[in-house]
């Protein structure tokens, strides 16, 4: 069920601006920032205000319909929950992002549960490091 349908069922007003935010979020082929959503909304509705975008995203987060994630570039990005949980490997050098399945971190969550009695909620996570290509480039620089 889409965010718009859930909002309607919960009794929230579906203003044109709110629906444009939902559409921009769901039509994005990648994680999208509030600023990118605002640009799309403003292109269709020039009188839109970025505060409407932030309020709508806050509501969607509160309702558990979107997750937010920082990819290390000082910009929070958003992802609809109905697209599934996954995690990201982010290269600090070239900024390449590789999506990995949620199951890749299951052993970590289980280990933290056993060791610390902590129930981990791994829904969306970015792990930073160096990709294989940047590691090779760094090794070549140190060899020279």
C-alpha positions in Angstrom: 0.0 0.0 0.0 1.4 3.4 -0.9 2.1 6.3 1.5 -0.8 8.2 0.0 -3.3 5.4 0.6 -2.1 4.9 4.2 -2.3 8.7 4.9 -5.9 8.7 3.5 -6.9 5.7 5.6 -5.4 7.4 8.7 -7.5 10.5 8.0 -4.7 12.9 7.0 -5.5 15.6 4.4 -4.0 14.8 1.0 -3.2 18.2 -0.2 -1.7 18.5 -3.7 1.7 19.5 -2.2 1.7 16.6 0.2 0.8 14.2 -2.7 3.6 15.7 -4.8 6.1 15.0 -2.0 4.8 11.4 -1.8 5.0 11.0 -5.6 8.6 12.4 -5.8 9.6 10.0 -3.0 8.1 7.0 -4.7 9.2 7.8 -8.2 12.9 8.3 -7.2 15.1 5.5 -8.4 17.5 6.2 -5.6 17.5 7.7 -2.1 16.3 11.3 -2.4 17.0 14.4 -0.3 14.4 16.9 0.9 16.0 19.5 -1.4 15.6 17.2 -4.4 12.0 16.5 -3.6 11.4 20.3 -3.2 12.9 20.9 -6.6 10.5 18.5 -8.2 7.5 19.8 -6.3 8.4 23.4 -7.0 8.7 22.6 -10.8 5.1 21.6 -10.8 3.8 24.0 -8.1 5.9 27.2 -7.9 4.2 28.4 -4.7 5.3 25.3 -2.8 7.4 25.9 0.4 10.2 23.7 1.5 8.8 23.6 5.0 5.8 21.6 3.5 8.3 19.0 2.2 10.0 18.8 5.6 6.7 18.5 7.5 5.5 15.8 5.1 8.7 13.8 5.4 8.6 14.2 9.2 5.0 12.8 9.2 6.0 9.9 6.9 8.9 9.1 9.2 6.7 9.3 12.3 4.3 6.9 10.7 7.1 4.5 9.8 6.5 4.9 6.0 10.0 6.2 5.2 13.4 5.9 6.7 16.2 8.5 6.5 19.8 7.8 6.1 23.0 9.9 5.9 25.4 8.8 3.2 28.2 10.9 4.6 27.7 14.0 2.3 25.9 16.2 4.9 22.6 15.6 3.3 19.9 13.3 4.7 18.2 11.2 2.2 14.9 9.3 2.3 13.7 5.9 1.2 10.1 4.4 1.3 9.9 1.5 3.7 7.8 -0.5 1.2 10.8 -0.9 -1.0 12.4 -3.2 1.6 15.3 -2.9 4.0 18.8 -2.8 2.8 22.1 -1.3 3.8 24.8 0.6 2.0 28.6 0.4 1.6 29.8 4.0 0.9 33.3 4.7 -0.4 34.8 7.7 1.4 37.0 8.3 -1.6 35.0 8.1 -4.8 31.5 8.2 -3.0 30.4 5.0 -4.8 27.4 3.4 -3.0 26.8 -0.3 -3.1 23.5 -1.7 -1.8 23.7 -4.8 0.3 20.8 -7.0 1.6 19.6 -6.8 5.1 20.7 -10.3 5.7 24.4 -9.3 5.3 24.2 -7.7 8.8 22.1 -10.4 10.5 25.2 -12.0 12.2 26.1 -8.6 13.6 22.6 -8.1 15.0 22.6 -11.6 16.5 26.0 -11.1 18.0 25.1 -7.8 19.6 22.0 -9.4 21.0 23.9 -12.3 22.5 26.9 -10.2 23.8 25.0 -7.2 25.1 21.3 -8.3 25.4 20.5 -5.6 23.0 17.7 -6.0 20.4 19.2 -4.3 17.3 16.9 -2.7 14.8 18.9 -2.7 11.6 16.6 -1.1 9.0 18.8 1.1 7.0 22.4 1.7 7.6 25.4 3.1 5.8 28.9 1.6 6.4 31.8 3.8 5.3 35.2 2.6 4.0 37.1 2.2 0.8 35.9 0.3 -2.3 38.2 -2.2 -3.9 39.2 0.2 -6.7 40.1 3.0 -4.3 42.1 0.5 -2.2 44.1 -0.5 -5.3 44.7 3.2 -6.1 45.9 3.9 -2.6 48.2 0.9 -2.7 49.7 2.0 -5.9 50.3 5.5 -4.5 52.2 4.0 -1.5 54.3 1.8 -3.8 55.5 4.8 -5.8 
